[in-house]
Amino acid sequence: MNIETASRQLDALGNATRLCIYRALVRAGESGTPVGRVQDTLGLPASTLSHHLKKLLDVGLIRQERSGNTLHCHAEYPAMKALVGFLVDECCADEDTTGQ
């Protein structure tokens, strides 16, 4: 993952409402969840939810699929794992282990 992608994704998750939405979608599992259920669970107005979902879509953290009249949202787990990996892969890489 490059720094620009990580920066955009972290920026999107830096909003408390979007973070709550994203966590709800991560908790929903691979099958995702209908937009209406996210709205009911979090108590968000439809326009507010739509705005925040678009931001998460734009940075590749979620995807949406229509099934009949129902729009399902899914967390993009590979993107989530890549972002987490970006943050932890180099943990302590520059640590001085010589004791000096």
ZIMO-V899794 format. One record per backbone hydrogen bond with DSSP energy under -1.0 kcal/mol. NH is the residue of the N-H (numbers start at 1). CO is the residue of the C=O. E is the energy in kcal/mol with one decimal. If there is no record, write none. Layout:
NH|CO|E + NH|CO|E
This chain:
6|2|-2.2 + 7|3|-2.4 + 8|4|-2.3 + 9|5|-2.4 + 10|6|-2.7 + 11|7|-2.2 + 12|8|-2.1 + 13|9|-2.1 + 19|15|-2.5 + 20|16|-2.1 + 21|17|-2.3 + 22|18|-3.0 + 23|19|-2.6 + 24|20|-2.1 + 25|21|-2.1 + 26|22|-2.6 + 27|23|-2.5 + 28|24|-1.2 + 32|29|-1.7 + 33|73|-2.1 + 35|71|-2.8 + 38|34|-1.7 + 39|35|-2.6 + 40|36|-2.5 + 41|37|-2.9 + 42|38|-2.5 + 43|39|-1.5 + 44|39|-1.2 + 49|45|-2.5 + 50|46|-2.7 + 51|47|-2.0 + 52|48|-2.1 + 53|49|-2.8 + 54|50|-2.1 + 55|51|-1.5 + 56|52|-1.9 + 57|53|-2.6 + 58|54|-2.9 + 59|55|-1.3 + 60|57|-1.6 + 61|56|-2.0 + 63|74|-2.2 + 65|72|-2.4 + 67|70|-3.1 + 70|67|-2.0 + 72|65|-3.4 + 73|33|-2.9 + 74|63|-2.7 + 76|61|-3.0 + 77|75|-1.2 + 80|76|-2.1 + 81|77|-2.9 + 82|78|-2.2 + 83|79|-2.3 + 84|80|-2.6 + 85|81|-2.6 + 86|82|-2.4 + 87|83|-1.5 + 88|84|-1.8 + 89|85|-2.9 + 91|88|-2.0 + 93|90|-2.3 + 95|92|-1.6
